Amino acid sequence: MIFFGLLFQSKLALQLAYDSQLSIQDLLDSILSRLRQRRKLTLLLAAWLCLGTPAHANFVDTPSLLCTPETVIVDIANDAKDSSIKNNSTQHTMFHRNSAEVTTSPLMPSSIIEDTDDIDSFDDSDELEDKSEEQYPNSTVNIASLPPATVLQPKLSEPSLYALLDAEFAADRGNIERALTLYKQQSFKEDATAVFERALSLSLRHDNVGDSLQFAKMWQDQNPDHVPAWFYVAHLALKAHDYTLAGESLNRILRYDPRTDLSDILIGIYPTTDKDQRELLEALQPINSEQNASLSVLKAGLLYQFNEPEIAIVHINRALLGQPDYVPFITLKADILRKIEPAETVINYVSQARLRNPDSKSLYLYEIRYLLDLKQSQEAWQLLLDAHQRFNDDAEITLLAALVSLDIEEYRSADQLLNMLAKTPTYLDQAYYYLGISAERQQRFEQAKSYLNSVMQEDLVLAARKKVVDFELLDGNIDAAIKILDKLREQFAVFAPETYVLQANILWQHDKADEALQLLTRVSRKYPNNQTIVFARVQLLDDRNDYIVKRTLLNHLQALDPSNLSYQLSYAQLLLSNDQNSEQGLELAQAIIQVRFDDPRYDNELHLQALNVLASSALANENYGQVISYLQTPYDVLPTLRSGVLLLRAYQGLGESDKVNALLEDLQQRFSFGQHNVNDRVQLY
């Protein structure tokens, strides 16, 4: 917790007419021992210290967020009874046992003396008097006889020390609302810059962006010459998507200093939506950014986003004039060049920049990935080997070089690099996984199983064990495959649902559908809301014989995940299998094929399955032209057996024998099925 002190620049003088043997320090020690027993009077000690000698004033001379207040000299002896030294809002009264005089200080709140029991007990205690009389038997302390004392009374226009202490205590105890209220209130007083910054830091952590912006803007309006506030307002305006205000603030900053670094303002504010990006670009366009690299880069990035590379290149070139070797600027220019220049020009630009910055790993990786995008794997591999030589201790480059080696079937290089990577504990499991892949591609299956069984990294272990299961199934070792899944469940309970589904799939593939369904039914009681298990069970149920159970389970799944297209498609198929004209089923399938390819929910396989469902319904209604409309183009692009069979039956219905013969020949070649087998398969659809 931050404690706020009060800086006193003036000399404090409290001249007390004590006997030569009477010491203020001794008196303070006595009061301190008494105050330790009364928490409500703790701040009384702070007031006493503030009224002490210069030696005691130094005690509170600690760094503070407040500027030094003016000092007002008050003659306590003569003016103690005068109301001019009293603060009606917050006062603390200090009593002396043998005197009716009172000294008031606005530094202390009245709430501290509200408990009269504590004051009475303090007054009635003989402990201090006894100690004083014992040490100074001939001394009588009478405040009325003391010389004038110096009392600090800060101007009301400056922040209140007590309010700031109250705010900080509230923040420390989790009462953020009170802390923010007090801090914001005090920040609008004079010389309260540091209080404003503390208030804003709390607001940023606990308020929404709009509230923080409103507070910062109000404070800036009251303090228009405070330059840091311009930066705060600009940043918050960008975060709050108030691009008009952001543009005004950035323009003001650049008029003050055209070359100022705006990187801190721009961190984390790049808009994610097209609308916000356009509004930001419109706000930035009128601002002169020729001398400011940060703003030029922001404009270039937005223009690149909106496919205006010719204008974007102008802005990025301005930024590069001042920082020609700054890697983020170089890579942004390369991105822009990729839209307006041939690949050879882009590669040459990045290559030249890489040669100027030989220690830049980012430029190596940029060029390598661009070469891979261009399908120039050999060139990328050679550059990766160069990078590996330069950054021989960099595991990321070693792994990437190994993966490219696998892709171009340079297995010797891949194995060598992966064995080097295995010496790094962090990359051990990845090295084992890809060594297993390398062995598999070289048809060394036992070695592949050994490597893949050694993988224990959670995000790789399931994929590794699936491959081992596949190896066992290739050899017909069903029991061995199931044992692998049992062991995986024991080692990683988190993958238990997936392993049960895999086991059910193995049973189903080997004509043990009843055992598979029993397994999933039993396991679903243990994991009633596990969607993977429930959906796998649904797919094993028959659309007609198990209609009620299947519909109930699908309704349950859709309640758990209403946006899941797989559940919707399965439900549509269930409805249409029992009623080929089900309006709800047709609407669900139609909605799935309407999902655009750039939609995050789009799935090519689901799209084709939905087309098959709609085509099946059209075929049942003898609408053969509609079947062909649904499936001919998808079959030409990505042929599947089910689509081909539905098309075949549609052409048969239309009596187009030439189309039937051509499609039948294509099915036989693609899927190795004879006429009899195809007809058998047709019955399944």
C-alpha positions in Angstrom: 0.0 0.0 0.0 1.2 3.5 -0.8 1.3 5.8 2.2 1.0 9.5 1.5 3.1 11.9 3.5 3.0 15.6 3.7 6.1 17.6 2.6 6.7 20.6 4.8 9.2 23.1 3.4 8.7 25.9 6.0 10.4 25.8 9.4 8.1 24.7 12.1 8.6 26.3 15.5 6.8 25.2 18.7 8.5 27.0 21.7 7.2 25.5 24.9 8.0 27.2 28.2 9.0 24.0 30.1 11.4 23.7 32.9 14.9 23.1 31.7 14.6 19.5 32.7 11.3 19.0 30.7 12.0 17.5 27.2 9.4 17.2 24.3 11.0 13.9 23.3 10.3 12.5 26.8 6.7 13.8 26.7 6.2 12.2 23.2 7.5 8.9 24.5 5.0 8.9 27.2 2.2 9.8 24.8 3.3 7.1 22.4 3.1 4.4 25.0 -0.4 5.5 25.8 -1.6 5.8 22.2 -0.5 2.2 21.4 -3.4 1.1 23.6 -6.0 3.2 21.8 -6.2 2.7 18.0 -8.8 5.5 17.6 -6.3 8.0 18.7 -3.5 6.9 16.4 -3.7 9.9 14.2 -3.3 12.2 17.2 0.3 11.2 17.3 0.7 12.3 13.6 -0.8 15.7 14.5 1.5 16.0 17.5 4.5 15.2 15.3 3.4 17.8 12.8 3.4 20.4 15.7 6.9 19.4 16.9 10.2 21.0 16.5 12.1 21.0 13.2 13.7 17.7 14.2 10.2 16.3 14.5 9.1 17.9 11.2 11.8 16.0 9.4 10.3 12.8 10.6 7.3 13.3 8.2 9.4 14.7 5.4 8.9 11.8 3.1 8.1 11.5 -0.6 4.5 12.4 -1.3 2.0 12.8 -4.1 1.0 16.3 -2.7 2.7 19.6 -3.3 3.9 21.6 -0.3 1.1 23.5 1.3 1.4 27.0 2.5 2.0 27.4 6.2 -0.2 29.5 8.4 1.2 30.7 11.7 -1.3 30.6 14.5 -0.8 31.9 18.0 -2.4 29.1 20.1 -2.0 30.9 23.4 -3.8 34.0 22.3 -6.1 32.7 19.6 -7.0 29.2 20.9 -10.5 30.4 21.6 -10.9 32.3 18.4 -13.0 30.6 15.8 -10.6 31.7 13.0 -8.3 28.8 13.7 -11.1 26.2 13.6 -12.1 24.2 10.6 -15.8 23.4 10.8 -15.5 20.4 8.5 -12.8 18.3 10.1 -11.3 19.1 13.5 -9.4 17.3 16.1 -9.2 18.7 19.6 -6.3 18.0 21.9 -7.0 18.4 25.7 -4.6 19.0 28.5 -5.4 17.6 31.8 -5.0 20.9 33.8 -6.1 23.4 31.2 -9.3 24.5 29.6 -7.4 25.7 26.5 -8.0 23.8 23.3 -5.8 23.5 20.2 -7.5 22.6 16.9 -6.0 21.3 13.7 -7.8 20.8 10.4 -5.4 18.0 9.6 -7.4 15.6 11.9 -11.0 14.5 11.4 -13.6 15.0 14.0 -14.5 11.4 13.8 -11.4 10.5 15.6 -12.6 12.1 18.8 -16.2 11.0 18.5 -15.7 8.2 21.0 -15.7 10.2 24.2 -14.9 7.1 26.2 -11.5 7.0 24.7 -10.9 10.6 25.4 -12.2 10.4 28.9 -10.0 7.4 29.6 -7.1 9.3 28.2 -7.9 12.3 30.3 -8.5 10.4 33.5 -5.5 8.2 33.2 -2.8 9.0 35.8 -0.1 7.2 33.9 1.2 10.2 32.1 0.9 12.5 35.0 2.5 10.1 37.4 5.4 9.6 35.0 5.8 13.4 34.5 5.6 14.1 38.2 8.1 11.3 39.0 10.6 12.7 36.4 9.8 16.4 36.9 8.4 16.8 40.4 8.6 20.6 40.3 7.2 21.1 36.7 3.7 22.2 36.0 2.6 22.2 32.4 0.0 24.9 31.5 -0.8 25.4 27.8 -2.1 28.9 28.5 1.3 30.0 29.6 3.1 28.6 26.6 4.5 30.8 23.8 2.8 30.9 20.4 3.0 27.6 18.4 3.2 27.0 14.7 0.3 25.1 13.3 0.0 23.9 9.7 -3.2 24.6 7.9 -3.2 23.6 4.2 -5.3 25.6 1.9 -8.7 24.0 1.2 -7.9 24.2 -2.6 -5.1 21.6 -2.2 -5.7 17.8 -1.7 -6.5 16.7 1.8 -4.0 14.4 3.4 -6.7 12.7 5.4 -8.8 12.1 2.3 -5.9 10.6 0.5 -5.1 8.4 3.4 -8.7 7.3 3.6 -8.7 6.6 -0.1 -5.6 4.5 0.1 -6.8 2.5 3.1 -10.1 1.9 1.2 -8.2 0.7 -1.9 -6.1 -1.6 0.3 -9.2 -3.1 1.9 -10.9 -3.7 -1.4 -13.4 -0.8 -1.2 -12.5 0.4 -4.7 -15.7 2.5 -5.1 -14.8 4.7 -2.1 -11.2 4.9 -3.0 -12.0 6.0 -6.6 -14.6 8.6 -5.4 -12.1 10.2 -3.0 -9.1 10.1 -5.4 -11.1 11.6 -8.2 -12.5 14.3 -6.0 -9.1 15.3 -4.7 -7.5 15.2 -8.1 -9.4 18.3 -9.2 -7.8 20.4 -6.6 -4.7 22.5 -7.2 -1.3 20.9 -7.7 -2.8 17.4 -7.7 -1.1 15.9 -10.8 0.1 12.8 -8.9 -3.3 12.3 -7.3 -4.8 12.3 -10.8 -2.3 9.7 -11.9 -3.1 7.5 -8.9 -6.8 7.9 -9.5 -6.5 7.1 -13.2 -4.4 4.0 -12.5 -7.1 2.7 -10.2 -9.8 3.6 -12.7 -8.1 1.8 -15.5 -8.0 -1.4 -13.4 -11.5 -1.2 -12.0 -13.7 1.0 -14.2 -14.7 0.4 -17.8 -12.8 2.3 -20.5 -15.6 4.8 -21.1 -15.6 5.9 -17.4 -11.8 6.2 -17.4 -11.9 8.3 -20.5 -14.6 10.6 -19.1 -12.6 11.2 -16.0 -9.3 11.8 -17.9 -11.0 14.1 -20.3 -12.6 16.2 -17.5 -9.3 16.5 -15.7 -7.5 17.4 -19.0 -10.1 20.1 -19.6 -9.3 21.6 -16.2 -5.6 21.2 -16.8 -5.2 21.9 -20.5 -1.4 22.4 -20.3 -0.6 19.1 -18.7 1.0 17.2 -21.7 0.9 13.7 -20.2 -2.9 14.0 -19.9 -3.0 14.4 -23.7 -1.4 11.0 -24.1 -3.8 9.4 -21.6 -6.8 10.8 -23.3 -5.6 9.8 -26.8 -4.9 6.2 -25.6 -8.2 5.9 -23.8 -10.1 7.4 -26.7 -8.6 4.8 -29.0 -9.5 2.0 -26.6 -13.0 3.3 -26.2 -13.4 3.6 -30.0 -14.0 7.4 -29.8 -11.9 8.1 -32.9 -13.0 11.7 -33.2 -11.6 12.5 -29.8 -8.6 10.3 -30.5 -7.8 12.2 -33.7 -8.1 15.5 -31.9 -5.8 14.4 -29.1 -3.2 12.9 -31.5 -3.2 16.1 -33.6 -2.6 18.2 -30.5 0.3 16.0 -29.5 1.9 16.1 -32.9 1.5 19.9 -33.1 3.4 20.1 -29.8 6.1 17.6 -31.0 5.8 16.2 -34.5 8.4 13.4 -33.7 7.1 12.3 -30.4 7.0 8.5 -29.8 3.4 7.4 -30.0 4.1 3.7 -29.5 2.8 3.5 -26.0 -0.4 5.2 -27.0 -0.9 2.7 -29.9 -0.2 -0.5 -27.9 -3.2 -2.8 -27.7 -5.6 -0.4 -29.4 -5.7 -1.8 -33.0 -9.4 -2.2 -33.8 -10.6 -5.7 -34.6 -13.8 -4.9 -36.5 -14.0 -3.5 -40.0 -16.2 -0.6 -38.9 -13.8 0.5 -36.1 -10.8 0.2 -38.4 -12.5 2.5 -41.0 -13.5 5.0 -38.3 -9.9 5.1 -37.0 -8.5 5.5 -40.5 -10.9 8.4 -41.2 -9.9 10.1 -37.9 -6.1 9.7 -38.7 -6.3 10.8 -42.4 -6.4 14.6 -41.7 -3.4 14.3 -39.2 0.0 15.2 -40.7 2.2 12.2 -39.9 5.1 12.8 -42.3 7.5 13.2 -39.4 6.0 10.6 -37.1 6.9 7.0 -37.7 4.4 5.5 -35.3 1.4 7.2 -36.9 2.7 6.5 -40.4 3.0 2.8 -39.6 -0.6 2.8 -38.2 -1.9 4.5 -41.3 0.0 2.0 -43.5 -1.4 -1.0 -41.6 -4.9 0.2 -41.9 -4.6 1.0 -45.6 -3.0 -2.4 -46.2 -6.0 -3.9 -44.3 -8.4 -2.1 -46.7 -6.5 -3.3 -49.8 -5.0 0.1 -50.6 -1.3 -1.0 -50.9 -0.3 1.8 -53.2 -1.1 4.5 -50.6 0.1 2.3 -47.7 3.6 1.9 -49.3 3.9 5.7 -49.1 3.3 5.8 -45.4 5.6 2.9 -44.6 8.4 4.4 -46.6 8.1 7.6 -44.5 8.5 5.5 -41.4 11.5 3.6 -42.8 13.3 6.9 -43.6 14.0 7.4 -39.9 14.3 3.7 -38.9 15.5 1.8 -42.0 16.5 -1.3 -40.1 13.6 -1.6 -37.7 12.3 -5.2 -38.3 8.5 -4.6 -37.7 8.6 -1.8 -40.3 10.5 -4.0 -42.8 8.0 -6.9 -42.5 5.0 -4.6 -42.8 6.5 -3.2 -46.0 7.1 -6.7 -47.3 3.5 -7.5 -46.6 2.4 -4.5 -48.6 4.8 -5.3 -51.4 3.3 -8.8 -51.7 0.1 -7.2 -52.9 1.7 -5.0 -55.6 5.0 -6.5 -56.6 6.0 -9.9 -58.0 7.3 -12.5 -55.6 10.9 -12.1 -56.8 10.9 -8.4 -55.8 9.5 -9.2 -52.4 12.1 -12.0 -51.8 14.9 -9.7 -52.9 13.7 -6.9 -50.6 13.5 -9.2 -47.6 16.8 -10.9 -48.4 18.6 -7.5 -48.6 17.1 -6.5 -45.3 18.2 -9.8 -43.8 21.7 -9.3 -45.0 21.8 -5.8 -43.4 20.5 -7.4 -40.1 22.3 -10.8 -40.0 21.3 -11.3 -36.4 17.6 -10.9 -37.0 15.9 -14.2 -36.5 12.5 -12.6 -37.5 13.7 -11.7 -41.0 15.0 -15.2 -41.5 11.7 -16.7 -40.5 9.7 -14.2 -42.6 11.7 -15.1 -45.7 11.5 -18.9 -45.0 7.7 -18.8 -44.5 7.2 -16.7 -47.6 9.2 -19.3 -49.6 7.1 -22.0 -48.1 3.9 -20.1 -49.1 5.3 -20.0 -52.6 5.8 -23.8 -52.5 9.6 -23.3 -52.8 10.4 -25.9 -50.2 13.9 -26.6 -51.3 14.9 -22.9 -51.1 13.2 -22.6 -47.7 15.1 -25.7 -46.5 18.5 -24.4 -47.6 17.8 -21.1 -45.9 16.6 -23.0 -42.8 19.9 -24.9 -42.7 21.8 -21.5 -42.9 19.6 -20.1 -40.1 20.3 -23.3 -38.0 24.0 -22.7 -38.4 23.7 -19.1 -37.3 21.2 -19.8 -34.5 22.4 -23.3 -33.5 20.9 -23.0 -30.0 17.5 -21.9 -31.2 15.0 -24.7 -30.7 12.3 -23.0 -32.8 14.5 -22.9 -35.9 15.7 -26.4 -35.3 12.2 -27.7 -35.1 11.1 -25.8 -38.2 14.1 -27.1 -40.2 13.2 -30.7 -39.1 9.6 -30.3 -40.2 10.6 -28.9 -43.6 13.0 -31.8 -43.9 10.2 -34.2 -43.3 8.0 -32.5 -45.9 10.6 -32.8 -48.6 11.5 -36.3 -47.5 15.0 -35.5 -46.3 14.6 -38.0 -43.5 18.3 -38.2 -42.6 18.4 -34.4 -42.0 15.1 -34.6 -40.1 16.3 -37.3 -37.8 19.5 -35.6 -37.1 17.8 -32.3 -36.3 15.1 -34.0 -34.2 17.7 -35.9 -32.2 19.5 -32.6 -31.5 16.1 -31.1 -30.4 15.5 -34.1 -28.0 18.4 -32.8 -25.9 16.3 -29.8 -25.0 13.8 -30.9 -22.2 11.2 -28.4 -23.3 11.1 -29.9 -26.9 11.7 -33.5 -25.9 8.1 -34.7 -26.6 7.8 -32.8 -29.8 11.1 -34.4 -31.0 9.8 -37.9 -30.1 6.5 -37.2 -31.8 8.1 -36.2 -35.1 10.7 -38.9 -34.9 7.8 -41.3 -34.8 6.3 -39.6 -37.9 9.6 -39.9 -39.7 9.9 -43.6 -38.8 6.3 -44.1 -39.9 7.0 -42.6 -43.3 10.1 -44.7 -43.7 7.8 -47.7 -42.8 9.8 -48.5 -39.7 6.7 -49.1 -37.7 8.2 -50.7 -34.5 10.5 -47.8 -34.2 7.6 -45.4 -34.8 5.6 -47.1 -32.0 8.6 -46.8 -29.6 8.9 -43.1 -30.2 5.2 -42.3 -30.1 4.7 -44.3 -26.9 7.3 -42.1 -25.3 5.4 -38.9 -25.9 3.9 -37.6 -22.7 3.1 -34.0 -23.5 -0.6 -33.5 -23.0 -1.3 -31.7 -26.2 0.5 -34.4 -28.3 -0.1 -37.6 -26.3 -3.6 -38.3 -27.7 -2.5 -37.9 -31.3 0.5 -40.0 -30.7 -1.5 -42.9 -29.1 -4.0 -42.7 -31.9 -1.2 -43.5 -34.4 0.0 -46.4 -32.2 -3.6 -47.7 -32.1 -3.7 -47.5 -36.0 -0.5 -49.5 -36.2 -1.9 -52.2 -34.0 -5.2 -52.3 -36.1 -3.2 -52.6 -39.3 -1.7 -55.8 -37.8 -5.2 -56.9 -36.7 -4.3 -56.6 -33.0 -7.6 -55.4 -31.7 -6.9 -56.3 -28.1 -3.5 -54.6 -28.1 -5.2 -51.4 -29.5 -7.8 -51.4 -26.7 -5.0 -52.0 -24.1 -3.3 -48.9 -25.4 -6.5 -46.9 -24.9 -7.0 -48.4 -21.4 -3.4 -47.3 -20.4 -4.0 -43.8 -21.8 -7.1 -43.5 -19.6 -5.1 -44.4 -16.6 -2.2 -42.0 -17.4 -4.4 -39.1 -18.6 -7.9 -39.1 -17.1 -8.7 -36.0 -19.1 -8.7 -38.0 -22.3 -11.0 -40.8 -21.0 -14.1 -39.7 -23.0 -12.1 -39.6 -26.3 -10.6 -43.0 -25.6 -14.0 -44.5 -25.0 -15.2 -43.1 -28.3 -12.1 -44.5 -30.1 -12.7 -47.9 -28.5 -16.4 -47.9 -29.6 -15.3 -47.0 -33.1 -12.9 -49.9 -33.1 -15.7 -52.3 -32.1 -18.0 -50.8 -34.7 -15.5 -51.2 -37.5 -15.1 -54.8 -36.6 -18.8 -55.6 -36.7 -19.4 -55.3 -33.0 -21.9 -52.5 -33.1 -23.9 -53.8 -30.2 -20.8 -53.9 -28.0 -19.9 -50.4 -29.1 -23.4 -49.1 -28.2 -23.4 -50.8 -24.9 -20.0 -49.3 -24.1 -21.1 -45.8 -24.9 -24.4 -46.3 -23.0 -22.6 -47.4 -19.9 -20.0 -44.6 -20.1 -22.6 -41.9 -20.8 -23.9 -42.6 -17.2 -20.5 -41.6 -15.9 -20.2 -38.6 -18.2 -23.9 -37.5 -18.7 -23.0 -34.1 -20.2 -20.0 -35.1 -22.2 -20.9 -34.1 -25.7 -18.3 -36.3 -27.4 -19.7 -39.4 -25.8 -23.3 -38.5 -26.2 -22.9 -37.6 -29.9 -20.9 -40.8 -30.6 -23.8 -42.8 -29.0 -26.3 -40.9 -31.2 -24.4 -41.8 -34.3 -24.7 -45.5 -33.5 -28.4 -45.3 -32.9 -30.8 -46.2 -35.8 -32.8 -43.3 -37.2 -36.0 -45.3 -37.3 -35.8 -48.0 -34.6 -34.3 -45.7 -32.0 -36.1 -42.5 -33.1 -37.4 -41.4 -29.7 -34.1 -42.0 -27.9 -32.0 -40.4 -30.7 -34.3 -37.3 -30.8 -34.1 -36.9 -27.0 -30.3 -37.1 -27.0 -30.0 -34.7 -29.9 -32.3 -32.2 -28.2 -30.1 -32.5 -25.1 -27.0 -31.8 -27.2 -28.5 -28.8 -28.9 -29.5 -27.4 -25.5 -25.8 -27.8 -24.4 -24.5 -26.2 -27.6 -27.2 -24.5 -29.7 -24.7 -23.2 -32.3 -23.2 -26.6 -33.1 -23.8 -27.3 -36.8 -23.0 -31.1 -36.5 -25.8 -31.5 -34.0 -28.2 -29.5 -36.2 -27.3 -31.6 -39.3 -27.8 -34.9 -37.4 -31.2 -33.7 -36.1 -32.2 -32.7 -39.7 -31.1 -36.1 -41.0 -33.1 -37.8 -38.2 -36.3 -35.8 -39.1 -35.9 -36.3 -42.8 -35.3 -40.1 -42.5 -38.7 -40.4 -40.9 -40.4 -37.7 -43.0 -38.7 -36.8 -46.3 -40.8 -33.6 -46.4 -40.1 -32.5 -42.8 -40.0 -28.6 -43.0 -37.9 -28.3 -39.9 -35.4 -30.8 -41.2 -35.2 -29.1 -44.6 -34.8 -25.7 -43.0 -31.9 -26.9 -40.8 -30.1 -28.5 -43.7 -30.6 -25.4 -45.9 -29.3 -23.1 -43.1 -26.1 -25.2 -43.0 -25.4 -24.9 -46.7 -26.0 -21.1 -46.5 -23.0 -20.7 -44.1 -20.4 -18.8 -46.1 -16.9 -20.2 -46.5 -15.4 -17.2 -44.6 -17.6 -17.9 -41.6 -15.7 -19.4 -38.7 -18.4 -22.0 -38.4 -17.9 -23.2 -42.0 -16.8 -26.8 -42.4 -16.4 -28.3 -45.9 -17.3 -31.8 -44.8 -20.4 -30.6 -43.0 -21.4 -28.6 -46.0 -21.2 -31.7 -48.3 -23.1 -33.8 -45.8 -25.9 -31.2 -45.7 -26.0 -31.3 -49.5 -26.3 -35.1 -49.4 -29.2 -34.9 -46.9 -31.0 -32.4 -49.1 -30.3 -34.5 -52.2 -31.6 -37.6 -50.4 -34.9 -35.8 -49.7 -35.1 -34.6 -53.3 -34.4 -38.1 -54.6 -37.2 -39.6 -52.3 -39.5 -37.1 -54.0 -38.2 -38.1 -57.4 -36.9 -34.5 -58.0 -33.9 -35.8 -59.9 -32.9 -32.4 -61.4 -32.6 -31.0 -57.9 -30.4 -33.8 -56.8 -28.0 -33.1 -59.7 -28.1 -29.4 -58.9 -27.1 -30.1 -55.4 -24.3 -32.6 -56.0 -22.8 -32.4 -59.5 -20.4 -29.5 -58.8 -19.3 -30.8 -55.3 -18.7 -34.2 -56.8 -16.5 -32.8 -59.5 -14.5 -30.8 -56.9 -14.4 -33.3 -54.1 -15.9 -36.7 -55.1 -17.2 -39.0 -52.4 -18.9 -42.3 -52.6 -22.2 -41.2 -51.2 -22.5 -38.1 -53.5 -21.6 -40.3 -56.5 -24.2 -42.9 -55.6 -27.0 -40.2 -55.2 -26.0 -38.7 -58.5 -26.0 -42.2 -60.1 -29.6 -42.8 -58.9 -30.7 -39.4 -60.1 -29.3 -40.0 -63.6 -31.0 -43.4 -63.6 -34.3 -41.8 -62.7 -33.9 -39.4 -65.6 -33.0 -42.3 -67.9 -29.7 -40.7 -69.0 -27.8 -43.9 -69.7 -24.6 -42.2 -71.0 -24.3 -40.3 -67.7 -25.1 -43.4 -65.8 -22.4 -45.4 -67.5 -19.8 -42.6 -67.2 -20.5 -42.1 -63.5 -20.5 -45.8 -62.8 -17.1 -46.2 -64.4 -15.8 -43.3 -62.4 -17.1 -44.9 -59.2 -15.5 -48.2 -60.0 -12.1 -46.5 -60.7 -12.2 -44.2 -57.7 -13.6 -46.6 -55.1 -12.8 -50.0 -56.6 -16.4 -51.1 -56.5 -18.1 -53.4 -59.0 -21.7 -52.9 -60.3 -23.1 -55.3 -57.7 -21.2 -53.6 -54.8 -22.4 -50.2 -55.9 -26.0 -51.3 -56.1 -25.6 -52.8 -52.6 -24.2 -49.6 -51.4 -27.0 -47.6 -53.0 -29.5 -49.3 -50.6 -27.7 -47.8 -47.6 -28.6 -44.4 -48.7 
